[in-house]
Amino acid sequence: MSESDQTVIHLDGRNGDRDIESDKKYTTAAQKYRQSTQNTVSPPQSARDAISTDGSITTTRTQPVQLEVKLPWYKSVTWKDIRDILPTLIILFFGLLIMVLVIPYAFSSVIKQLQQEEEMKRLADEAERNKTLEAETKTL
């Protein structure tokens, strides 16, 4: 995700795209300050004026510096985002449920064969021990 894809939110909590003139919710003191500073040219601004080759004065205006406040990733998660992810989560949990319930049933015959093989080995070992014990008791 590049830096240009992220939303810029200024310190006042407003989106950077809003026009100052379109917002009518300011107090009168803020409106007076904006009106007084909006049309004036500051000395550093007038120092950037340049005279072109044909003698006309051109001014170069720079955009005001904007301070970006980036919110944590979880602040932008909405209920709509959760609703969009919900079908994926349902499919995931349904798949896990199938895996837990169906796979052991499918392999139950293999598991039974392994258990029977272990039981046969145990019985064979026990029979071998019994034969050796009988042979030892006959020799005594």
N, C-alpha and C positions, 0 to 999 in steps of 0.2 A: 504494500500500500504506500503510494508515494505521498509526499508532503502536500501536494496540490489537491489530493483527494480528500483531505481531512477538512472538516468544518472549522473555520476560525471563529472563536467566540471571544469577544473583547472583555475587558475587566468589568464593564457594566452589565455583562451577561447577555448582550444582544448579539445577534448574528451580524457579521461584517458587511452583508449586502444591503442593509437598510440605509435609506437616504435620511439625512438629518432633517431636511425640510418636510418630509412626509410624516414624521412622528409629531403629533400634537399633544403629547402627554407631559410635556416639560412644565416646570414651574416658571413663573414670570421672571425670576432672577436668572434662571438658566437661559431663557429665551433672550433676555437683554444681553447677556454675555455673548451668546452665539451671534447675535446681530451685530454687536460691536466689533467682534473679532473676525467676522466672516469677510467683510469688504475691505479691511485694511491690509496694507502690504507692509510686512515687517522689514526692518533694515536688512537683515540677511537675505530676504527675498529680493529686494530691489538691487542688492549687490550682485545678484546673478543675472541681471539684465545685460544683454549683449547687443552690440551694434553690428548689424549685418553689413555686407559689402555694399548694399544699395543705400545705406544710411538709415534704414528703419530700425527702430528699437524692438527687439524681440525679447520676450521674457520666458524664462524656463521655470516652470513650477514643478516642484517635487511633491510627491504624495506624502501625507503625514505618516509618521511612524506608527505602526499598529503593533500593539503588544498582544501576543497570542497566549491564550490560556487553554491548555489542552486538558480535557476531562479524562478521567480513567475510562478504560474500555467498557466497563460494566454500567457506566452512567447512561450510555446511549442505547442500552438494551430496553426494548419496549415489549408490551404484551403482544403486539403484532409479530415481532420477531420470534417470540416463543410459540405463537400459533403456527408460524411458518415452519418451525422445526418439529412440531409435534408429530406429524405423520412419520417422519424419519425415526423418531424415538419409539413410536409404537411398533414399527417394523423391526427395530433393533431388539426390543424386549420380547416380541413374539418369536423372533429367531432364537434368542437365548433360551426361551421356554421350550421350544421344540428341541433344541440341542440337549437340554437337561433331561427332558422326558423321553424322547424318541430314540436317541442314540444308545442309551443303556438297554432299552428294550430290543433294539436291533442286534446288539452284540451279546444278548443274554445267552444265546446258544454257544457262542465262543467262550464266554466266561464259564458256563457250565462244563464245557469240555476241559478247560484248564483246571477247574476244581476236581473233576473226576480223575484227570491225569495225576494230580498231586496226591489224591487219595490212593490211587493204584500204586504209586511209588512208595507211599507210607506203608501200605499193606505188604508190598514186596520186601521192604526193609525189615518189617516186623517178622515176616515169615522166615527170612534169612537168619535173623537173630534167634528165633525159636529153634531152627535146625541146629545152629551152633551150640545152643544151650542143651539140646537133647543129646547131641553127640558128646558133649563134655560130661553130661550126667551118666551116659552109658559107659564111658571109659572109667569112671570112678567106681 
